[in-house]
């Protein structure tokens, strides 16, 4: 067991059956200074609630595709080998931009794109989990738990699951290097 920050902001200990966790009772005190972090946390919470309200996986897949349409546009020049995520069957690009939050902390902002509609939606979920956080926050987030909590892990092909892990590892690698 190790302590991590759930995508919803609360501290938790991880184990093999962890999910995203309950909506109430989260300790957000460590992150209130970062408005961008709060926005992303609320965005992921909305995604989680929307997933819970959809009854079947066909509707959930359509929702993931819709999420892909909400991605911040990625400049054509950013579709390059530096931003390309290795280990994905589809073409996936993640562009990292270092920013400074209002309280002076370094944060990482992400934009992404893919040639696959469903993968664009998976990128949108990963961005909701990771973007606009400090490198330290990124390294402590249980992103696989977030995807597991949405039930995505058992409903994606093995290739897509590997692609999600590759995106997560890429973002964690960026944070470790920052």
PLY file of the C-alpha trace (Angstrom):
ply
format ascii 1.0
element vertex 178
property float x
property float y
property float z
element edge 177
property int vertex1
property int vertex2
end_header
0.00 0.00 0.00
1.15 3.53 -0.76
-0.44 6.92 -0.33
-1.50 8.64 -3.54
-3.73 11.52 -4.51
-6.88 10.37 -6.24
-7.91 12.27 -9.36
-10.54 13.86 -7.14
-7.94 15.37 -4.83
-8.23 13.27 -1.69
-5.37 11.28 -0.28
-5.87 7.55 -0.24
-3.91 4.35 0.05
-3.86 2.24 -3.08
-4.40 -1.44 -3.26
-5.43 -3.90 -5.94
-9.14 -3.04 -5.77
-9.02 0.75 -5.46
-11.38 2.91 -7.44
-11.65 6.65 -7.78
-13.41 7.00 -4.44
-16.42 8.76 -2.99
-17.47 12.28 -3.91
-17.79 13.54 -0.37
-15.21 13.76 2.36
-12.26 14.63 0.15
-9.46 16.69 1.61
-8.77 19.47 -0.89
-6.86 21.72 1.51
-3.46 21.09 -0.09
-4.65 22.24 -3.50
-6.98 25.20 -2.95
-4.33 27.65 -4.14
-4.34 26.20 -7.63
-7.52 27.23 -9.49
-6.49 25.30 -12.62
-6.13 22.14 -10.57
-9.60 22.65 -9.10
-11.06 23.13 -12.59
-9.50 19.88 -13.80
-10.61 18.05 -10.68
-14.18 19.25 -11.28
-13.89 18.22 -14.93
-12.90 14.67 -14.01
-15.64 14.53 -11.39
-18.16 15.50 -14.08
-16.84 12.78 -16.38
-17.13 10.23 -13.59
-20.70 11.30 -12.77
-21.70 11.24 -16.43
-20.26 7.73 -16.79
-22.22 6.57 -13.75
-25.46 7.91 -15.26
-25.05 5.98 -18.52
-26.54 2.50 -18.41
-24.81 0.63 -21.21
-21.36 0.60 -22.74
-22.52 1.70 -26.16
-23.66 4.99 -24.58
-20.41 5.24 -22.64
-18.35 4.74 -25.79
-20.34 7.50 -27.50
-19.67 9.72 -24.49
-15.92 9.02 -24.68
-16.01 10.01 -28.35
-17.87 13.21 -27.43
-15.17 14.00 -24.86
-12.64 13.84 -27.68
-14.46 16.69 -29.40
-13.82 18.90 -26.35
-10.02 18.71 -26.60
-8.13 21.95 -26.89
-6.88 22.09 -30.49
-3.36 20.87 -31.11
-1.36 22.98 -33.56
-0.41 21.17 -36.76
3.27 21.77 -35.94
2.76 19.86 -32.66
1.92 16.69 -34.59
5.58 15.73 -34.56
7.87 12.92 -33.39
8.74 14.69 -30.13
5.09 14.77 -29.05
4.19 11.36 -30.41
3.38 8.78 -27.73
5.15 5.48 -28.29
3.26 2.29 -27.47
-0.10 3.34 -28.88
-1.61 1.51 -31.85
-3.31 4.74 -32.97
-1.39 7.91 -33.69
-1.29 9.88 -30.41
0.38 13.19 -29.71
0.67 14.89 -26.32
2.08 18.39 -26.14
3.32 19.60 -22.76
3.51 23.28 -21.88
5.14 24.41 -18.67
3.20 27.22 -17.01
3.18 29.03 -13.71
0.07 29.04 -11.55
-1.25 32.17 -9.85
0.57 31.21 -6.66
3.91 30.78 -8.49
4.00 27.00 -8.73
5.24 25.32 -11.89
2.45 23.34 -13.53
2.25 21.21 -16.65
-0.52 21.90 -19.18
-1.34 19.30 -21.83
-2.96 19.30 -25.23
-3.44 16.14 -27.25
-4.75 14.63 -30.43
-5.20 11.28 -32.14
-6.30 9.88 -35.46
-8.88 7.75 -33.59
-12.11 9.23 -32.23
-12.26 6.95 -29.19
-8.58 7.56 -28.40
-9.19 11.32 -28.56
-11.76 10.75 -25.80
-9.27 8.73 -23.76
-6.80 11.59 -24.16
-9.48 14.00 -22.88
-9.90 11.84 -19.77
-6.11 11.67 -19.23
-5.89 15.45 -19.59
-8.70 15.89 -17.06
-6.73 13.69 -14.64
-3.26 15.20 -15.21
-3.22 18.62 -16.87
-2.63 21.81 -14.94
-1.04 20.07 -11.98
2.39 20.41 -10.48
4.90 17.68 -11.40
4.68 16.44 -7.80
0.89 16.13 -8.02
1.14 14.31 -11.35
3.53 11.77 -9.87
1.18 10.98 -6.99
-2.08 10.71 -8.96
-3.50 7.20 -9.35
-4.48 7.57 -13.01
-4.91 3.85 -13.60
-7.30 3.88 -10.64
-9.23 6.69 -12.30
-9.62 4.72 -15.53
-10.46 1.61 -13.49
-13.04 3.61 -11.55
-14.74 4.54 -14.82
-14.82 0.86 -15.74
-12.72 1.50 -18.83
-10.06 -1.06 -18.06
-12.31 -4.06 -18.70
-14.04 -2.52 -21.74
-11.02 -1.52 -23.82
-9.12 -3.79 -26.16
-5.71 -4.85 -24.87
-4.10 -2.56 -27.46
-6.12 0.45 -26.27
-5.37 -0.40 -22.63
-1.66 -0.48 -23.50
-2.09 2.88 -25.22
-3.70 4.39 -22.10
-0.80 3.09 -20.01
1.66 4.56 -22.55
-0.04 7.98 -22.28
0.03 7.82 -18.48
3.69 6.80 -18.44
4.57 9.57 -20.89
2.91 12.20 -18.69
4.52 10.77 -15.54
7.90 10.77 -17.32
7.40 14.44 -18.25
6.62 15.24 -14.62
9.66 13.34 -13.34
11.89 15.27 -15.75
10.37 18.68 -14.91
0 1
1 2
2 3
3 4
4 5
5 6
6 7
7 8
8 9
9 10
10 11
11 12
12 13
13 14
14 15
15 16
16 17
17 18
18 19
19 20
20 21
21 22
22 23
23 24
24 25
25 26
26 27
27 28
28 29
29 30
30 31
31 32
32 33
33 34
34 35
35 36
36 37
37 38
38 39
39 40
40 41
41 42
42 43
43 44
44 45
45 46
46 47
47 48
48 49
49 50
50 51
51 52
52 53
53 54
54 55
55 56
56 57
57 58
58 59
59 60
60 61
61 62
62 63
63 64
64 65
65 66
66 67
67 68
68 69
69 70
70 71
71 72
72 73
73 74
74 75
75 76
76 77
77 78
78 79
79 80
80 81
81 82
82 83
83 84
84 85
85 86
86 87
87 88
88 89
89 90
90 91
91 92
92 93
93 94
94 95
95 96
96 97
97 98
98 99
99 100
100 101
101 102
102 103
103 104
104 105
105 106
106 107
107 108
108 109
109 110
110 111
111 112
112 113
113 114
114 115
115 116
116 117
117 118
118 119
119 120
120 121
121 122
122 123
123 124
124 125
125 126
126 127
127 128
128 129
129 130
130 131
131 132
132 133
133 134
134 135
135 136
136 137
137 138
138 139
139 140
140 141
141 142
142 143
143 144
144 145
145 146
146 147
147 148
148 149
149 150
150 151
151 152
152 153
153 154
154 155
155 156
156 157
157 158
158 159
159 160
160 161
161 162
162 163
163 164
164 165
165 166
166 167
167 168
168 169
169 170
170 171
171 172
172 173
173 174
174 175
175 176
176 177
